[in-house]
Amino acid sequence: MSKKTILVTGGCRSGKSRYALSLSQRFKGKKIFLATAQALDEEMRERIEIHKKERGKDWTAIEEPLDPVSALKREGRREGLLIVDCLTLWICNLMMAGWDREPILKRVRELVSECQRAHCSVALITNEVGAGIVPENKLSRDFRDIAGEANQLAAQSFNEVTLMVSGVPVAVKSSTGEAAPAVDAGKSPHEFTETKKQGLYEAIYKRRDVRHFTSRVVDPAALGKILHAAHHAGSVGFMQPWNFIVIDDPETKRKVKKNFQSANSAAALNYQGDRKKLYGSLKLEGIVEAPINICVTCDSSRLGPHVLGRDTIRETDVYSVCCAIQNLWLAARAEGLAVGWLSILSREQLKRDLEIPDRVTPVAYLCVGHTENFYEKPMLETRGWESRLPLSALIYYNKWNGAPGSFSVALPD
């Protein structure tokens, strides 16, 4: 994705900042949030801290209420996305500091020019002002006029302009500089809003297989929502072959841990040298530490011997349970709970320890609880066990190893 300059405008609480943050999915590289807000009172200080936490550790925050131009010159030299939040608040700060109209607009032009010169993409947030209302005092009228002209300067120069309306982004200007069409033929009328899409993708990309848990108790209501999401997974023939055994009994956990220790000792024999040493250093379970364990099972007898869609591929019942597990995992991440899938176990011993009937198969043993930190990357990637494969090498067309023809997938950066 080539660099872009994007103006995000709208009214107060219209979702401008949230939408600007979602743009990070379009651009690779460093993520910088350049804030012009001033903490003039305790409530504002608390608001700023809340926003910092919501952005997360992936973002570098810079506070510059009076001179964002210099900060942009300094920080805009690297590839990535830089968000300036916001133009109208900066203008307000300058007016409060005694600046007049022309010096302010000169600085706005410098900011716009610096946005265009930056090596990174820049999203500039601003507020729509006026809406036909004539302010009752001169200072307010001056602010309206300066802010309105500043918004026009940015909109004329930037590649894209997006107007936020009640959390919904409306494209006003496209990357070509022309007004965006009212309806994008490639878009579905059923797609989620940008805010909802951001939440879904964030849960996917920030899901981790976690082994480190705190002793903090799990909220039963949160766990109920997580299992409810799991129960809404797709299943072959609407079979719903899953059950969820929720485990909080310490003695049961100890039995499962003993099972793991035996299976893990046998698994370690498969490795030699440095690989064996690395395997031995990995923390591969959190059975006792996690307040809740969940065994997810598959009942192949549910709905009888003939289930719609399962006669030819019998394993689709297990695949259905895996869909439920993925729902559970993503819902847990959204609720701030960590999940670790423990697969180094004797299945038969687990069935005995949990008194699972012969017809039922354990599919996943999950450790669930709070964690101090979610790993930035998968633990096995960070520790050098494996690395993520390039997606482009895993996509074929029309047959195994098939090359693209008239259609090819456009992958995100």
C-alpha positions in Angstrom: 0.0 0.0 0.0 1.5 3.4 -1.1 1.4 6.2 1.4 -1.8 8.2 1.8 -3.1 11.4 3.3 -6.5 10.9 4.8 -8.7 13.5 6.4 -11.2 12.1 8.9 -13.9 14.6 9.8 -17.3 14.6 11.6 -19.1 15.8 14.6 -18.3 15.2 18.3 -18.4 11.5 19.3 -19.1 10.4 15.7 -16.3 7.8 15.8 -13.5 9.7 14.1 -10.7 8.5 16.3 -11.8 4.9 16.3 -12.1 4.9 12.5 -8.6 6.5 12.2 -7.2 3.8 14.4 -8.8 1.1 12.2 -6.8 2.5 9.3 -3.7 0.8 10.7 -4.8 -2.4 9.1 -4.1 -0.8 5.7 -0.5 0.2 6.4 2.5 -1.6 7.6 5.2 -0.1 9.7 5.3 2.0 12.9 2.1 3.4 14.4 2.2 6.9 15.9 -0.6 8.8 17.6 0.2 12.6 17.7 -2.3 14.1 20.2 -2.9 17.9 20.4 -5.1 17.6 23.6 -4.1 19.4 26.7 -4.9 18.0 30.2 -6.4 21.2 31.6 -8.3 19.4 34.4 -8.5 16.1 36.1 -11.4 14.8 34.0 -9.4 15.5 30.8 -6.3 13.8 32.3 -8.4 10.7 33.0 -9.9 10.8 29.5 -6.4 11.0 27.9 -5.2 8.0 30.0 -8.3 5.9 29.0 -7.6 6.6 25.3 -4.0 5.6 25.7 -5.0 2.3 27.2 -7.6 1.7 24.4 -4.9 2.2 21.7 -2.6 -0.4 23.3 1.1 -0.8 23.3 1.3 -1.1 19.5 1.0 2.7 19.3 3.6 5.3 20.2 1.9 8.3 21.7 3.2 11.9 21.3 1.6 14.9 23.0 2.1 18.2 21.2 -0.6 20.7 21.8 1.1 23.7 20.0 3.6 22.4 17.5 2.5 19.2 15.8 4.3 20.4 12.6 7.7 19.9 14.2 6.7 16.5 15.6 5.4 15.4 12.2 8.7 16.4 10.6 10.6 14.4 13.2 8.4 11.3 13.3 7.1 11.1 9.7 10.4 9.9 8.2 9.6 6.2 8.6 7.1 3.9 6.9 3.8 3.4 8.8 0.8 5.4 9.9 0.8 8.6 11.9 -2.5 10.0 13.2 -2.9 13.6 14.2 -5.8 14.1 16.6 -6.9 16.7 16.0 -6.7 19.8 13.7 -9.5 21.8 15.3 -8.3 21.2 18.8 -4.8 22.5 17.8 -6.4 25.6 16.3 -8.3 26.1 19.6 -5.0 25.8 21.5 -3.3 28.4 19.3 -6.2 30.8 19.7 -6.1 30.4 23.5 -2.3 31.2 23.3 -3.1 34.5 21.6 -2.5 33.6 17.9 -4.4 35.5 15.2 -6.1 34.2 12.1 -3.4 34.5 9.5 -0.5 33.1 11.6 -2.8 30.1 12.4 -3.7 29.5 8.8 -0.1 29.7 7.8 0.8 27.0 10.3 -2.1 24.9 9.0 -0.7 25.2 5.5 2.7 24.1 6.9 1.0 21.1 8.6 -0.8 20.1 5.4 2.5 20.4 3.4 4.4 18.3 5.9 1.7 15.6 5.8 2.2 15.4 2.0 6.0 15.3 2.4 6.0 12.6 5.1 7.3 9.1 4.2 4.5 7.6 6.3 0.7 7.7 5.7 -1.0 10.4 7.7 -4.6 10.5 9.0 -5.6 14.0 10.2 -8.7 14.1 12.4 -10.8 17.2 12.5 -14.3 18.4 13.6 -17.0 19.8 11.3 -18.0 23.2 12.7 -20.9 25.5 12.5 -23.7 23.5 10.8 -25.4 26.9 10.0 -25.4 28.1 13.6 -24.1 31.7 14.1 -22.1 31.8 17.4 -23.1 34.6 19.7 -19.6 36.0 20.4 -16.6 37.1 18.3 -14.2 34.5 19.6 -16.5 31.6 18.7 -17.2 33.1 15.3 -13.5 33.5 14.6 -12.9 29.8 15.6 -15.7 28.7 13.3 -14.2 30.6 10.4 -10.6 29.6 10.9 -11.5 25.9 11.5 -13.8 25.9 8.5 -11.0 27.3 6.2 -8.4 24.9 7.7 -10.7 21.9 7.0 -11.0 23.1 3.4 -7.3 23.4 3.0 -6.7 19.9 4.2 -9.6 18.4 2.2 -8.4 19.9 -1.0 -4.8 18.6 -0.6 -5.4 15.1 0.9 -5.9 11.9 -1.1 -9.0 10.8 0.8 -11.7 12.5 2.9 -14.0 10.4 5.1 -17.0 11.9 6.9 -18.1 10.0 10.1 -21.8 10.0 10.6 -23.0 8.2 13.8 -20.0 5.8 13.7 -20.4 5.1 10.0 -17.7 6.2 7.6 -18.9 7.9 4.5 -16.3 8.4 1.7 -16.4 12.0 0.5 -13.2 11.9 -1.6 -11.4 8.9 -3.0 -7.6 8.4 -3.6 -8.1 9.7 -7.1 -9.1 13.1 -5.8 -12.6 12.7 -7.2 -15.7 12.5 -5.1 -16.4 8.9 -4.1 -19.3 7.1 -5.6 -22.4 6.9 -3.5 -22.3 3.1 -3.6 -19.2 0.9 -4.1 -20.2 -2.0 -6.3 -17.7 -4.2 -4.6 -19.2 -3.6 -1.1 -21.9 -5.8 0.4 -25.0 -4.1 1.9 -24.6 -6.6 4.7 -21.1 -5.8 5.8 -20.4 -4.6 9.3 -19.5 -1.0 10.1 -15.8 -0.2 10.3 -15.9 -0.1 14.1 -17.5 -3.6 14.3 -15.1 -4.9 11.7 -12.2 -3.5 13.7 -13.3 -5.3 16.8 -13.7 -8.6 15.0 -10.3 -8.4 13.3 -8.6 -7.3 16.5 -9.9 -10.4 18.3 -8.6 -12.6 15.5 -5.1 -11.0 15.2 -4.7 -10.6 19.0 -5.8 -14.1 19.9 -2.9 -16.0 21.6 -2.3 -19.5 23.0 -1.5 -18.5 26.5 0.3 -20.5 29.2 0.7 -17.9 31.9 -2.3 -17.1 34.1 -3.0 -15.1 37.3 -5.1 -16.2 40.2 -7.8 -13.6 39.5 -11.2 -15.3 39.4 -13.2 -15.7 36.2 -16.5 -13.9 36.1 -19.2 -16.5 35.6 -21.3 -14.2 33.4 -18.3 -13.6 31.1 -17.8 -17.4 30.9 -21.4 -17.8 30.1 -21.2 -15.3 27.2 -18.1 -17.1 25.9 -19.8 -20.5 25.9 -22.9 -19.0 24.4 -20.7 -17.8 21.5 -19.2 -21.3 21.2 -22.6 -22.8 21.0 -23.5 -20.6 18.0 -20.8 -22.1 15.9 -21.7 -23.8 12.6 -22.1 -27.5 12.6 -22.7 -30.2 10.0 -26.4 -30.9 9.7 -27.0 -28.6 12.7 -25.7 -31.5 14.7 -24.2 -29.4 17.6 -22.1 -32.4 18.7 -20.2 -30.5 21.5 -20.3 -30.5 25.3 -18.3 -28.3 27.6 -17.0 -29.8 30.9 -16.1 -26.8 33.1 -13.4 -27.8 35.6 -12.5 -25.8 38.8 -11.8 -28.7 41.1 -8.1 -28.7 42.2 -8.0 -32.5 42.5 -9.3 -33.0 39.0 -6.7 -30.4 37.7 -3.9 -32.3 39.5 -5.0 -35.5 37.7 -4.9 -33.8 34.3 -1.5 -32.3 35.1 -0.1 -35.7 36.0 -1.4 -36.9 32.6 0.4 -34.0 30.9 3.7 -34.7 32.7 3.7 -38.3 31.5 2.8 -37.4 27.9 5.2 -34.5 27.8 8.1 -36.7 29.0 7.4 -39.1 26.1 7.0 -36.2 23.6 10.4 -34.8 24.6 12.1 -38.0 23.4 11.3 -37.0 19.8 13.8 -34.1 19.8 17.6 -34.0 20.0 20.3 -31.4 20.7 19.3 -27.7 20.7 15.7 -28.6 19.7 15.4 -30.8 22.7 16.8 -28.1 25.0 14.4 -25.5 23.6 11.5 -27.9 24.0 12.4 -28.4 27.6 12.4 -24.7 28.2 9.0 -24.0 26.9 6.0 -23.6 29.2 3.4 -25.8 27.6 0.6 -25.8 30.2 -1.2 -23.7 32.8 -3.5 -26.4 34.2 -3.3 -25.6 37.9 -2.7 -21.8 37.5 -5.7 -21.2 35.3 -8.8 -20.8 37.5 -11.0 -22.6 34.9 -10.3 -25.5 32.7 -12.7 -26.6 29.9 -12.8 -29.9 28.1 -14.6 -29.6 24.8 -15.9 -33.0 23.6 -17.6 -34.4 20.5 -20.6 -36.8 20.8 -20.6 -38.6 17.4 -23.9 -40.3 18.3 -25.9 -37.1 18.5 -28.9 -37.0 16.1 -28.4 -40.7 15.4 -26.4 -42.7 12.8 -27.3 -40.5 9.8 -26.7 -36.7 10.0 -27.3 -34.5 7.0 -24.0 -33.8 5.3 -22.0 -36.3 7.4 -22.5 -39.6 5.6 -19.6 -39.1 3.2 -17.1 -37.3 5.5 -17.6 -38.7 8.9 -15.1 -36.4 10.6 -17.2 -33.3 10.0 -18.6 -33.8 13.5 -15.1 -33.1 14.9 -14.6 -30.2 12.5 -17.8 -28.7 13.9 -16.5 -28.9 17.4 -13.3 -27.1 16.2 -15.5 -24.3 14.9 -17.1 -24.0 18.4 -13.6 -23.9 20.0 -12.5 -21.1 17.7 -15.7 -19.1 18.6 -14.9 -19.7 22.3 -11.3 -18.5 21.8 -12.2 -15.3 20.0 -15.0 -14.5 22.5 -12.7 -15.0 25.4 -10.1 -12.6 23.8 -12.9 -10.0 23.4 -13.8 -10.5 27.1 -10.1 -10.1 28.1 -9.7 -13.7 29.1 -6.7 -15.9 28.0 -7.0 -19.4 26.6 -4.4 -22.1 26.3 -5.1 -25.3 24.3 -3.4 -28.3 26.0 -2.9 -31.1 23.5 -0.1 -33.1 25.2 -2.3 -35.5 26.9 -3.3 -39.2 26.8 -6.9 -39.0 25.5 -7.8 -42.3 27.1 -6.5 -41.2 30.5 -8.4 -38.0 30.2 -11.6 -39.8 29.5 -11.1 -41.9 32.6 -10.2 -38.9 34.8 -13.3 -37.0 33.6 -15.6 -40.0 33.4 -16.4 -39.3 29.7 -18.6 -42.0 28.1 -17.1 -44.3 25.4 -19.2 -42.7 22.6 -17.8 -39.2 23.4 -14.3 -38.0 22.3 -12.3 -35.2 24.0 -11.3 -32.7 21.3 -9.7 -29.9 23.3 -8.6 -29.3 26.8 -8.5 -25.6 27.4 -7.0 -23.5 30.3 -8.9 -20.3 30.8 -8.2 -17.3 33.0 -6.7 -13.8 33.2 -3.1 -13.1 32.2 -0.8 -10.2 33.0 0.0 -9.7 29.3 -1.1 -11.2 26.0 2.0 -12.1 23.9 2.7 -9.6 21.1 3.4 -12.6 18.8 2.7 -16.3 19.3 5.0 -17.7 22.0 6.5 -20.4 19.7 7.3 -17.7 17.1 8.9 -15.5 19.7 11.0 -18.4 21.1 12.2 -19.4 17.6 10.3 -22.7 17.4 8.6 -21.8 14.2 7.7 -18.7 12.1 4.5 -17.7 10.3 4.4 -18.9 6.8 3.7 -16.4 4.0 0.0 -16.5 3.1 0.8 -15.9 -0.6 2.6 -19.3 -0.7 -0.5 -21.1 0.6 -3.1 -19.9 -1.9 -3.7 -21.8 -5.1 -6.3 -21.3 -7.9 -8.6 -23.8 -9.4 -6.3 -26.8 -8.6 -3.4 -27.8 -6.3 -0.5 -25.5 -7.1 -2.7 -23.6 -9.6 -1.6 -20.1 -10.6 -4.1 -17.1 -10.6 -6.0 -16.4 -13.8 -8.4 -13.5 -14.3 -9.0 -13.3 -10.5 -6.4 -13.1 -7.8 -6.8 -12.4 -4.1 -5.6 -8.9 -2.9 -3.8 -9.5 0.4 -3.5 -6.8 3.0 -0.1 -5.3 3.6 
